[in-house]
Amino acid sequence: MKQYIANKSPIYYGWIILLISTSMSAVRPVMAVATLSVFITPMSDELNWSRTAFSGAVSIGGFVGAFASPIIGKGIDRYGTSLVMAFSSLIVAVSAIAISQIESIVYFYVFYICGRAMFAGPLMLAPAVAVSNWFVTKRAITLAILQVSQGLGLAIIPFIAKSIIVSQDWPSAWIFLGIMVLIIGVIPPGALMVRKPEDVGLMPDNITSSSKSDDSPETSYTLKEALRTHTMWFLMIFAGFGFMVQAGISLHQAPYYHDQGIPYSQAASIVSIFALSSATGGFLFPLFTTRFSARIMATLSSLFMTIGVIIMIQADTFYLGVISALVFGNGLGGMSTLINVLWADYYGRESLGVIRGVSLPVQTGGQAIGPIASGVLYDLTGDYFISLIYFLVVISLATVFVFVSKPPKKQNL
């Protein structure tokens, strides 16, 4: 049935895959921290839970999803993203609806951890792998579109939830989000997703067999072969360091700017500008991969983050905060997109799922360490200066690691 639909499609079926993947990425933030944050006050007030109680479910769910990723990645390579995306979305939908009915913190942990694990693992891997499998020459721009859709979802879904909470109540908001994921994230992927274009007699980027060049065939690595390359370890370190800085800066930037004497309203505006810049950077940086390599653009994006931290250290006015947010946010968006481009370009499509699955725990570990490190250093010193210096060193090292992450040469294995 899927082969029939793909072959009868009036447009290249890869665009259908991109549409489904972007829709999935847009609703994925239902289990994001930004979405949960709008539920904390009404749920804690009604159920008498402490604010700290919510943090444990977030951390545990993230780690469960990350460390299940190698298994999920292997399944994606073998069976495709259709079942993974549909089943994971079903768990998120059921978890959201179930949370609307809970009164016990234990049941909240059970259902939120399940949903958060899907957010942090399979629903992070599957859309990017699906798009990478269908596009090669257009990979950078299509992954950029995917990144923008996720950024928009991260901005819109908390707003939707907040609006429903204000007009009705928090259980209604969870139910609405669950039904939304059920409609968008379960049915289309389950019915229409196809593992690779070759499975339905097509080629990546809609290239015909007659026009495909045999002079530079796509190189694909197995997980074992990839692990024997220096590049894979360099990319993992880059991702771990880069997302450590991302998480540490993101969580603490509002209180930092307030400590710098900037009013809370202006600090909140800086955070909003940062979020918007991340979305634009995720689209703009990959556009230049037609003239420069993805490695060079990833290095430049990391350099932008480095400069953003330097400006942030000096930011004691609203305007300097805005400049820092623009520079750092655009760099972060570029890094988030280009890391997916590099993995696919360097190691091919055959084992991309399991390779990304094995590397993901390093990235997630970095995201977990960043906020904790910043909080501990703040508690020890009484301000954020040392933590920002720490992040400056880390992102500088990340820039070096991605710069030396040149394409691996399989013949040397």
N, C-alpha and C positions, 0 to 999 in steps of 0.2 A: 504493500500500500504506500509506504513512504517513498519507494523508488518511483512509483507511478506519479505521485504528487510532485516529486522533485523534477522528474523529466517533463511533466506537463506545465511546470511553472513558467509563466510568461517572462520572468526575470531570472537571473542567475540565482540558484537556490541558496548560495552562500549569504545573500542579502537577507533571506528569510531567517537563516541561522543567526545572523547578526541582530536582527530585530528581536527574536526570541531572547537572545542572550542579554541584550541591552534592557529589555523589559524585566528580565530576571534580576539583573544587577540593580535596577531601580527600586525593586521591592525588597531586595535583600536586607537593607538597613532596618527592617522591622525589628531585628534583634541587635541593632547597634546600640552602643552606649548612649549616643545622642538621643535616641528614641526612648530608651529606658529612663533617661534623666527627667523627662517631662512627667513620668509616672511616679517618681520617687515621692514627691510631696503628698499627692492625694492618697497614694497607697499607704505610706507610712502613717499619715494622720488617721486614716480609717482603721487600719489593721494594727496600729501601735508597734510597728517595726522600726528598728533603728536604721539610720542612713547607712551605717557600715554593713548591715545585713545584705544589702543589695550587691555590694562589691564582690563578695565571695562567689556568688552565682556567675557573675561576669567573668572572673578569672578562671574558675574551674571549667566553665563552658568553653572558653577560648583554648585552654590547654587540651581539653578532650578533642576538640575539632582539629587542632594542629597535629597532635600525635596520632590521630587516625588518618591523617592525610596520605601517608605512603600507601596504605591499603586502598583508600578511595582512589588515589591516582592510578594504581594498577588496574582497578576496575574500570576507570574511564578509558584507559588505553585499550582494554580488551572489549568492553561492551558499549563504549560511547558515553555521551553525557545525558542522553535522554532519560534513562531510568534514574541516574544519580540526581539530576536536577529536579525531576518530578517527585521522587521519593523524599529528597531533602526538603523540598518546598512543602510537601504534605506534613512532614514533621513540624516545620516552623508554623504552619497554619493551625494544626491541631494544638500545638503548644500555646500559641497566642490565645486561642479560644478557651483552652483549659485554664490559663492564668486568670481569665475573667471570672472564673467561678471559685477560685481558691480563697481560703481563709487562713491556711497554715503556711508558715514559712518553709516547712519541709516540702510541701507540694510545689511551692513557688520554685524552690531550688531544682526539683526534679524536672519540671516542665521548662523553666528558663534555661537550664543547662543543656537540655536536649536541643532547644531552638538555637541557643548561642553556639553550640558545637557545629550545627549545620551552617550557620553564618560564617564561622571562623575556618571551616574546613572545606567541605564539598562545594558550597555555593561561592566560595572564593576561587577555587580551582576550576570548576566546570565551565563557566562562561568564557574565561580567558583561553582555556584549552580548546574549546569548541571553535572559537573565532580563529585561533592560530592554525587549526587544522584545515580550515576552509580558505584561508588567505595567506599568501606568502609575500608577493610583491606589494600587496596592499595591507600587509599586516600592521604596520605602524599606525596608519590612519584609522583602521577599523578598531584596533585596541584603544586608540585615543577616544573614539566615540563611546566605546564600552566604559572607559574611565569617567567620561563626562556624565553618562547616564547614572553611574553609581553616585557621583557627587551631587547630582540633582536630587536623587532619591534621599540621600543623606540630609539634604536641606529641606525637602518637602515633607517627608514622612513624619518627622517630629512635629512639624507645624500642623499637619492633619490630625495627629493624635491629640495635640494640645487643644485644637479647636473642638474636637468631640468631647474631651474631658470638660471643657468650660461649658459647652452647651448641654451636655447630658451627664456622663460620669465616666470614670476610668474603666469599668468593665465593658461599657459600650465601645470604647476606643479599641480595646484589645480584640473584641469580637470583629469590629470593622477591619482591622489590620489583618486578622486571620483569614477572613473571607476574601480580602483583596489578594493575599498571597495564594490562596486556593485557586482563584480564577486565573491569575496571571502566571503563577509559577508552577502549577501542576499540569493543567490541561494542555497548553501549547507545547511545552517541552516533551511531555509524554507522547503526544500525537505526531509531532512534526520534526523533532530533532533527529539528525542523521550524523553518525560518527565522523565520517570523512567523505569528501566528494567522490573518491574512488569507489566507495560502497554503492553508489547509485550511478556509476558510469560517467562521472564528471571529473574535472580537474580543478586544482586550486586556482583561484582568481578567474575561473571560466576560461582557462587556456585550453585550446584544442590540442589533441595529440599531435596534429600535424605542425602546429606552431611551437610546440614545446621544444626547447633546446636540450640536446643531450650532452652539450659541452660542459655544462655545470650542473649535474644532477644534485638534487637535494641530499645532503648528508644527514643521516639519522644515527644517533647513539643509543645504545642500551644503557640502563642505569649503571651497570658494572663498568662499561667503557667511560661513561661520563664521570664517575667517581675517581677514575684514574687520571683525570685532567686537572691541572692546576686551576684552570679557569672556573670550574664548577665551585671550588672552594672559595675562590676570590669573589665570585658572585654571591655566594651565601653570606660571606662576611660583609660585603657591601649592603645586602638587603637587611641583615641583622643590625648593623650599625645605623644605616639610614632610617629604618623604621623605629629604632630605639630613640633617635633624636625626634622623629615625627611625633611619637606618642608622648614623650616627655615634655616637649614644647607645647603641643596641642592642649594637654590637660591643664598646664599651669600658667598659660600665657595671660589669662584674664586676671588672676590674683597678682601676677608679677607686675603687670602694667598699673594696677591699682596701688601696689606698694611703691611704684615709681611716682606716685602723686597724680595719676591720671584718673578722673572720675569713672565710676563703674559703667555708666552709660556709654562713655567713649571707649572704655576697654572692651565692652561688648561689641561695639561697632568694629573695632580692630579685629576681633575674632571672626566676625561675619565677613569682613574683607579677606581675611586669611582663607576662609572656607571657599569663597568665590574664586580667589586666585588659584587655589589648588585645582579647581575644576578647569579653569582656563589654561593653566600650565599643562595639565594632562592632555589637552588637545593641541596646544601650540608647539611644544617641544618636538613631538613626533613628526610634525609637518616638515621639519628640516632634515629628516633622515633621508630624503631624496637627494640631498647635497652632501650631507655628512653622515658618517656611520652612527648607528644606534649607540655604540660605545662612547663616541665623542659627545653625543648629545646627552647621554646619561651622566657623563663626567661634568658637563656644563650644568646640568640640573642640580647635581650634588654641590657644585661650586656656588650656585645660586643660594642653596640652603646654607652653606657656610657663611656667605656674605650676609644673609638674612640674620643669622645668629649674632654676627659681629655688630650689626646695626641695632639689634635688639638689646644687646648689652649696654649700648649708649642711649637707648630710647627712654627719655624722661618727659617727652611731649607727645601729644596725640599724633602729630604729623610724622615724627620719627617712627612711632608705632605702626602707622599706616604703611610707610615705606618698607619697614621690616616685614610686615605681613604680606605685602605685594611680592617682595623678592623671595622670601622663604616659601610662601604658598605656591608660587609658580614653579619654583624648583622642586617642591614636594610632589606636585602634580606630574611634572615631567618624569621624576624618578619612579613614581608609582606605575606609570604606563610603560616606560622604557625597560624596566626590569623584566616585564613579561615579554617584550619584544626580543630582548637579548637571549632569554632562555630558549625561545622557539627558534630564533635564527641560528643559534650556536649548536643546538642539540637535535633539531629536526622534530618531526611530528610523531614518529612511531612510538616512542616511549616518553613523550612529553609529560603525560599525566603523572607517571610514577616519579619522574625526575623532579617535577615541581612539588609533588607530594612529599618527597624526602627533604627538599630544601625549605619547605614552608615552616616547619617547627623552629628553624633558626630565625626566620623573619618574625614569627609570632613571639618567640622568646625575647627578641629585641624590643618588641612593642610592650611586653610585660615588664621588662627591666626599666625602661625609660621613665615612666611615671614614678615608680618606686624609688629609683635613684634620685630623682629630682626632689621628691618629698623628704627622703632621709637627709639629703644634703641641706635642704632648707631647715629642717628641724635642728640639725647640728650647728648650723652657722647663723640662723636667724634671718637670712635673705637668700635670694636666688642667684647671686653672683657666681658662687663656686659651681653650682649646677650648670649654669650657662657656659662657664669655661670648660667644664667637663664635656658638655654637648658639642662645643666648638672643636675640641680635640677629636671627639668621636667622628663627627661628620667630615672633618679634614682627612682622617684615616680612610673613611668610606670613599672619599673622592679619589684617593690614591689607589685603592683596591679596584674600583671600577675602571680606572684609567689603564691599569695593567692587565685587565681581563680581556686579552685579545682572543680572537676566535681560535678554538682548539684545532689541532691538526691530527686527524684520525690516523693518518699513516704512521705517526710516531708512537702510537700505542703499542 
